[in-house]
Amino acid sequence: MRKVAEYMLPYKGVLLIVAALLFVEAMSALILPSYMADLVNDGVLTGHIPLIWRNGAIMMAITMLGMFVALVAGYFTARLATGVANDLREDVFRKVLRFSDAEINRFATSSLITRTTNDISQIQSAMMMAIRQFIYAPIIGVGGIIRAVERNAPMMWVVAVATLAMVITMAVMFVVAMPKFTMIQGLIDRLNLVSRENLNGILVVRAFSTQKFERGRFAKANRDLAETNLFVDYAFSFLFPIIMLIMNLTTAFTVWVGARQVSAFRADIGDIFAFLQYGMLIIFAFLMLAITFVVLPRAVISAGRVQEVLEAEGSIKFKASPTPLPKDFKGVVEFDNVSFRYPDAQEDDDNVLDGISFTARPGQTTAIIGATGSGKTSVLRLLLRFFDVRSGCIRLDGIDIRDLHKQELHGKIGFVPQKAQLFTGSIRSNLLYADKDASEEQILAAATTAQAAAFIEGKPGGYEHAIAQGGSNLSGGQRQRLSIARALVKNAQIYLFDDSFSALDLKTDAALRHALKRETGGSTVIIVAQRISTIMDAHRIIVLDNGTIASKGTHAELMRTCEVYREIAASQLSEEELSK
């Protein structure tokens, strides 16, 4: 909760207003029983009608004031809690955007979504309750005790016994429910994870007819969460009947003891009525605090989960005073004896990449090929600095990328990921994602180069055609071409293509590569590919084998000298193509 308290500091003015309003509301509640006692003692019992009307009018005015103040206090409390929740969500989202792949994997996407939504909602709800109860309830409790003692000190034992019974009841509830609150947030994470996997993989689920298995998996996650919530709800279902029993018994004992005092002429009827109301206010104050302390643990757990994200140390460290790239930046990419293993790897695990050295120059296409798991995509991730190298270094125009500002590094690179990721909106908004100031000519040129112009113009609305979430209303090849066009709109000095042609037919692949060569002739192009036909005309081909470079050269050179490359070629090319 320490982090949440820090987020409340900008709203300290609003908090002071809420405190003042709640003080007025509490005082109005404490004044009313005294007026009622005077009304009964000096008005009803003596038949003093003017005093009854006067006290009644004053009580009505105080009630209206209390109601108005309560409404205004509620407004400012909601404004404070909502503002803090808004700031928390914004900062958590910004923090997640700065996470490297290591942090994303550490927390898991499903958990980050839960922390950004459900956990912060829990904090917001608890804050609205806590702000009111921690200010209002103590004033009511202390004020009620003072007023009750003034009216009838000998009867305070009734209130003391009732309050003790209330505290014991709430303490038992706290001990029973607290462990379950800790479990609930983790179970929500699990349910979110299962739901996301099912929705994202719905086609695979249907293709393999595993609906029954997935229903069982979801049912278990759902049942675990439901049973835990039910346990908490069952526990709390006993709470309020017990509280009502305590309050009713308190009322009965107060009336019984008060009646005996009135009969013995040791108290007035009005004072007994006032004492009864003060007793209820005291019990109510302890009840509000107790309920807050029962609900607060779940919010504390949520706050801890949110704080964990906000205070997570990124594995990628950027310098406070980065080295600027030269104004005549050329785009020379150099890998110098780079070795890498993922952050969660064990010490005895092999490196994903080991001793990788090569140079990619402007105006040339450098291709990377190898078997699945050989480390091809890892090369591009290291260049984008999604991870840091374990040893060696990567340079741009001779400058270590660890010395560069993140924005400047990424600003020089046009990246097409392995999985074409599109965003909800229009085709135009997705293309402008790379450069919001791109001109119409840039958009059209990029779409034409990516072989996407024809199918875009055939869509209803053309470039304004709506894109569904993840581009699900487009084919795989269309998504890839739009992803390539988006990178081209950026007009970058370095282009990275991570197996970005796999969903294209051979004719479109050839046409696209021919157009790319023309449009990116002055840029450094690095292509990761599975198909040899995609990289045959590259200036240099790097063959990876189990994280090391097996060989480097042109297609013709590798066919003569590299056994690994020949095996890949033999599995993909015809006899006629192999003989060339």
Solvent accessible surface area in square Angstrom, and as a share of the most:
residue,aa,sasa,rsa
1,M,84,0.37
2,R,134,0.49
3,K,42,0.18
4,V,4,0.02
5,A,54,0.42
6,E,75,0.34
7,Y,33,0.12
8,M,41,0.18
9,L,114,0.57
10,P,101,0.64
11,Y,45,0.17
12,K,128,0.54
13,G,40,0.38
14,V,26,0.15
15,L,54,0.27
16,L,127,0.63
17,I,78,0.40
18,V,0,0.00
19,A,32,0.25
20,A,60,0.46
21,L,34,0.17
22,L,1,0.01
23,F,104,0.43
24,V,58,0.33
25,E,16,0.07
26,A,0,0.00
27,M,64,0.29
28,S,9,0.06
29,A,23,0.18
30,L,5,0.02
31,I,54,0.27
32,L,39,0.19
33,P,1,0.01
34,S,14,0.09
35,Y,67,0.25
36,M,35,0.16
37,A,0,0.00
38,D,56,0.29
39,L,29,0.14
40,V,21,0.12
41,N,25,0.13
42,D,69,0.36
43,G,0,0.00
44,V,84,0.48
45,L,104,0.52
46,T,96,0.56
47,G,48,0.46
48,H,83,0.37
49,I,96,0.49
50,P,85,0.54
51,L,23,0.11
52,I,46,0.23
53,W,189,0.66
54,R,129,0.47
55,N,10,0.05
56,G,29,0.28
57,A,64,0.50
58,I,57,0.29
59,M,41,0.18
60,M,120,0.54
61,A,61,0.48
62,I,25,0.12
63,T,65,0.38
64,M,99,0.44
65,L,89,0.44
66,G,10,0.09
67,M,100,0.45
68,F,127,0.53
69,V,8,0.04
70,A,30,0.23
71,L,122,0.61
72,V,38,0.22
73,A,1,0.00
74,G,34,0.33
75,Y,128,0.49
76,F,39,0.16
77,T,7,0.04
78,A,34,0.27
79,R,131,0.48
80,L,1,0.00
81,A,0,0.00
82,T,68,0.40
83,G,13,0.12
84,V,0,0.00
85,A,1,0.01
86,N,83,0.42
87,D,40,0.21
88,L,0,0.00
89,R,77,0.28
90,E,75,0.34
91,D,49,0.25
92,V,0,0.00
93,F,118,0.49
94,R,132,0.48
95,K,37,0.16
96,V,30,0.17
97,L,121,0.60
98,R,144,0.53
99,F,21,0.09
100,S,11,0.07
101,D,33,0.17
102,A,14,0.11
103,E,8,0.04
104,I,51,0.26
105,N,104,0.53
106,R,137,0.50
107,F,12,0.05
108,A,42,0.33
109,T,59,0.34
110,S,6,0.04
111,S,9,0.06
112,L,11,0.05
113,I,66,0.34
114,T,3,0.02
115,R,23,0.08
116,T,28,0.16
117,T,70,0.40
118,N,44,0.23
119,D,0,0.00
120,I,0,0.00
121,S,44,0.29
122,Q,43,0.19
123,I,1,0.01
124,Q,41,0.18
125,S,71,0.46
126,A,5,0.04
127,M,14,0.06
128,M,72,0.32
129,M,63,0.28
130,A,13,0.10
131,I,13,0.07
132,R,68,0.25
133,Q,25,0.11
134,F,81,0.34
135,I,40,0.20
136,Y,19,0.07
137,A,0,0.00
138,P,54,0.34
139,I,41,0.21
140,I,0,0.00
141,G,7,0.07
142,V,91,0.52
143,G,13,0.13
144,G,0,0.00
145,I,67,0.34
146,I,95,0.48
147,R,72,0.26
148,A,0,0.00
149,V,68,0.39
150,E,122,0.55
151,R,67,0.25
152,N,10,0.05
153,A,52,0.41
154,P,97,0.61
155,M,0,0.00
156,M,38,0.17
157,W,125,0.44
158,V,7,0.04
159,V,3,0.02
160,A,59,0.45
161,V,88,0.51
162,A,6,0.05
163,T,16,0.09
164,L,110,0.55
165,A,36,0.28
166,M,1,0.00
167,V,71,0.41
168,I,97,0.49
169,T,20,0.12
170,M,8,0.04
171,A,51,0.39
172,V,86,0.49
173,M,14,0.06
174,F,77,0.32
175,V,107,0.62
176,V,58,0.34
177,A,1,0.00
178,M,62,0.28
179,P,73,0.46
180,K,53,0.22
181,F,12,0.05
182,T,75,0.44
183,M,90,0.40
184,I,1,0.00
185,Q,1,0.00
186,G,38,0.36
187,L,33,0.16
188,I,30,0.15
189,D,20,0.11
190,R,102,0.37
191,L,34,0.17
192,N,34,0.17
193,L,58,0.29
194,V,0,0.00
195,S,32,0.20
196,R,79,0.29
197,E,77,0.35
198,N,25,0.13
199,L,133,0.66
200,N,114,0.59
201,G,19,0.18
202,I,66,0.33
203,L,135,0.67
204,V,92,0.53
205,V,15,0.09
206,R,146,0.53
207,A,79,0.62
208,F,148,0.62
209,S,87,0.56
210,T,48,0.28
211,Q,69,0.31
212,K,165,0.70
213,F,133,0.55
214,E,25,0.11
215,R,153,0.56
216,G,40,0.39
217,R,56,0.21
218,F,79,0.33
219,A,42,0.33
220,K,112,0.47
221,A,6,0.05
222,N,66,0.34
223,R,121,0.44
224,D,43,0.22
225,L,22,0.11
226,A,44,0.34
227,E,96,0.43
228,T,11,0.06
229,N,47,0.24
230,L,80,0.40
231,F,87,0.36
232,V,11,0.06
233,D,84,0.43
234,Y,132,0.50
235,A,13,0.10
236,F,37,0.16
237,S,63,0.40
238,F,136,0.57
239,L,1,0.00
240,F,107,0.44
241,P,81,0.51
242,I,67,0.34
243,I,2,0.01
244,M,103,0.46
245,L,103,0.51
246,I,19,0.10
247,M,34,0.15
248,N,89,0.45
249,L,86,0.43
250,T,6,0.03
251,T,44,0.26
252,A,57,0.44
253,F,89,0.37
254,T,2,0.01
255,V,79,0.46
256,W,142,0.50
257,V,20,0.12
258,G,0,0.00
259,A,51,0.40
260,R,145,0.53
261,Q,15,0.07
262,V,42,0.24
263,S,85,0.55
264,A,46,0.36
265,F,190,0.79
266,R,168,0.61
267,A,18,0.14
268,D,77,0.40
269,I,67,0.34
270,G,0,0.00
271,D,24,0.12
272,I,17,0.08
273,F,93,0.39
274,A,0,0.00
275,F,1,0.00
276,L,32,0.16
277,Q,68,0.30
278,Y,0,0.00
279,G,2,0.02
280,M,42,0.19
281,L,33,0.16
282,I,2,0.01
283,I,0,0.00
284,F,88,0.37
285,A,2,0.01
286,F,70,0.29
287,L,14,0.07
288,M,16,0.07
289,L,39,0.19
290,A,16,0.13
291,I,36,0.18
292,T,1,0.01
293,F,108,0.45
294,V,3,0.02
295,V,54,0.31
296,L,29,0.14
297,P,8,0.05
298,R,44,0.16
299,A,2,0.01
300,V,61,0.35
301,I,32,0.16
302,S,0,0.00
303,A,2,0.02
304,G,37,0.36
305,R,31,0.11
306,V,2,0.01
307,Q,33,0.15
308,E,75,0.34
309,V,0,0.00
310,L,22,0.11
311,E,74,0.33
312,A,5,0.04
313,E,131,0.59
314,G,26,0.25
315,S,52,0.33
316,I,23,0.12
317,K,119,0.50
318,F,73,0.30
319,K,111,0.47
320,A,110,0.85
321,S,98,0.63
322,P,42,0.27
323,T,58,0.33
324,P,97,0.61
325,L,14,0.07
326,P,52,0.32
327,K,215,0.91
328,D,95,0.49
329,F,18,0.08
330,K,118,0.50
331,G,0,0.00
332,V,32,0.19
333,V,0,0.00
334,E,55,0.25
335,F,3,0.01
336,D,52,0.27
337,N,90,0.46
338,V,0,0.00
339,S,10,0.07
340,F,3,0.01
341,R,38,0.14
342,Y,64,0.24
343,P,82,0.52
344,D,116,0.60
345,A,35,0.27
346,Q,116,0.52
347,E,143,0.64
348,D,128,0.66
349,D,59,0.31
350,D,130,0.67
351,N,40,0.20
352,V,40,0.23
353,L,0,0.00
354,D,68,0.35
355,G,34,0.33
356,I,1,0.00
357,S,42,0.27
358,F,9,0.04
359,T,32,0.19
360,A,1,0.00
361,R,121,0.44
362,P,44,0.28
363,G,35,0.34
364,Q,70,0.31
365,T,30,0.17
366,T,2,0.01
367,A,0,0.00
368,I,1,0.00
369,I,1,0.00
370,G,3,0.03
371,A,64,0.50
372,T,124,0.72
373,G,73,0.71
374,S,2,0.02
375,G,8,0.08
376,K,13,0.05
377,T,36,0.21
378,S,6,0.04
379,V,1,0.00
380,L,1,0.00
381,R,82,0.30
382,L,1,0.00
383,L,0,0.00
384,L,8,0.04
385,R,12,0.04
386,F,61,0.26
387,F,5,0.02
388,D,41,0.21
389,V,19,0.11
390,R,128,0.47
391,S,55,0.36
392,G,32,0.31
393,C,16,0.10
394,I,2,0.01
395,R,61,0.22
396,L,0,0.00
397,D,36,0.18
398,G,55,0.53
399,I,32,0.16
400,D,29,0.15
401,I,6,0.03
402,R,78,0.28
403,D,35,0.18
404,L,0,0.00
405,H,83,0.37
406,K,45,0.19
407,Q,122,0.54
408,E,53,0.24
409,L,1,0.00
410,H,54,0.24
411,G,42,0.40
412,K,47,0.20
413,I,4,0.02
414,G,1,0.01
415,F,59,0.25
416,V,2,0.01
417,P,31,0.20
418,Q,91,0.40
419,K,157,0.67
420,A,13,0.10
421,Q,75,0.33
422,L,1,0.01
423,F,82,0.34
424,T,91,0.53
425,G,36,0.35
426,S,20,0.13
427,I,0,0.00
428,R,58,0.21
429,S,53,0.34
430,N,3,0.02
431,L,1,0.00
432,L,44,0.22
433,Y,141,0.54
434,A,31,0.24
435,D,47,0.24
436,K,167,0.71
437,D,112,0.58
438,A,12,0.10
439,S,47,0.30
440,E,76,0.34
441,E,125,0.56
442,Q,65,0.29
443,I,3,0.02
444,L,73,0.36
445,A,51,0.40
446,A,6,0.04
447,A,0,0.00
448,T,77,0.45
449,T,6,0.04
450,A,0,0.00
451,Q,53,0.23
452,A,0,0.00
453,A,18,0.14
454,A,85,0.66
455,F,28,0.12
456,I,0,0.00
457,E,116,0.52
458,G,65,0.63
459,K,46,0.19
460,P,105,0.66
461,G,60,0.58
462,G,15,0.14
463,Y,20,0.07
464,E,102,0.46
465,H,33,0.15
466,A,67,0.52
467,I,6,0.03
468,A,38,0.29
469,Q,148,0.66
470,G,30,0.28
471,G,0,0.00
472,S,84,0.55
473,N,67,0.35
474,L,11,0.05
475,S,59,0.38
476,G,29,0.28
477,G,11,0.11
478,Q,32,0.14
479,R,64,0.23
480,Q,12,0.06
481,R,46,0.17
482,L,1,0.00
483,S,1,0.01
484,I,0,0.00
485,A,0,0.00
486,R,25,0.09
487,A,5,0.04
488,L,19,0.09
489,V,2,0.01
490,K,60,0.25
491,N,114,0.59
492,A,6,0.05
493,Q,63,0.28
494,I,0,0.00
495,Y,6,0.02
496,L,0,0.00
497,F,0,0.00
498,D,3,0.01
499,D,17,0.09
500,S,1,0.00
501,F,4,0.02
502,S,61,0.39
503,A,50,0.39
504,L,8,0.04
505,D,84,0.44
506,L,115,0.57
507,K,172,0.73
508,T,24,0.14
509,D,1,0.00
510,A,48,0.37
511,A,44,0.34
512,L,0,0.00
513,R,43,0.16
514,H,126,0.56
515,A,5,0.04
516,L,10,0.05
517,K,110,0.47
518,R,148,0.54
519,E,93,0.41
520,T,9,0.05
521,G,41,0.40
522,G,67,0.64
523,S,13,0.09
524,T,0,0.00
525,V,10,0.05
526,I,0,0.00
527,I,10,0.05
528,V,1,0.01
529,A,3,0.02
530,Q,64,0.28
531,R,61,0.22
532,I,0,0.00
533,S,31,0.20
534,T,3,0.02
535,I,1,0.01
536,M,60,0.27
537,D,76,0.39
538,A,7,0.05
539,H,93,0.42
540,R,92,0.34
541,I,0,0.00
542,I,1,0.01
543,V,0,0.00
544,L,1,0.01
545,D,52,0.27
546,N,131,0.67
547,G,1,0.01
548,T,60,0.35
549,I,42,0.21
550,A,48,0.37
551,S,25,0.16
552,K,86,0.37
553,G,11,0.10
554,T,51,0.30
555,H,22,0.10
556,A,57,0.44
557,E,74,0.33
558,L,1,0.00
559,M,36,0.16
560,R,164,0.60
561,T,99,0.58
562,C,6,0.04
563,E,95,0.43
564,V,39,0.23
565,Y,0,0.00
566,R,80,0.29
567,E,104,0.47
568,I,27,0.14
569,A,0,0.00
570,A,65,0.50
571,S,92,0.59
572,Q,80,0.36
573,L,18,0.09
574,S,59,0.38
575,E,144,0.64
576,E,123,0.55
577,E,67,0.30
578,L,46,0.23
579,S,93,0.60
580,K,176,0.74
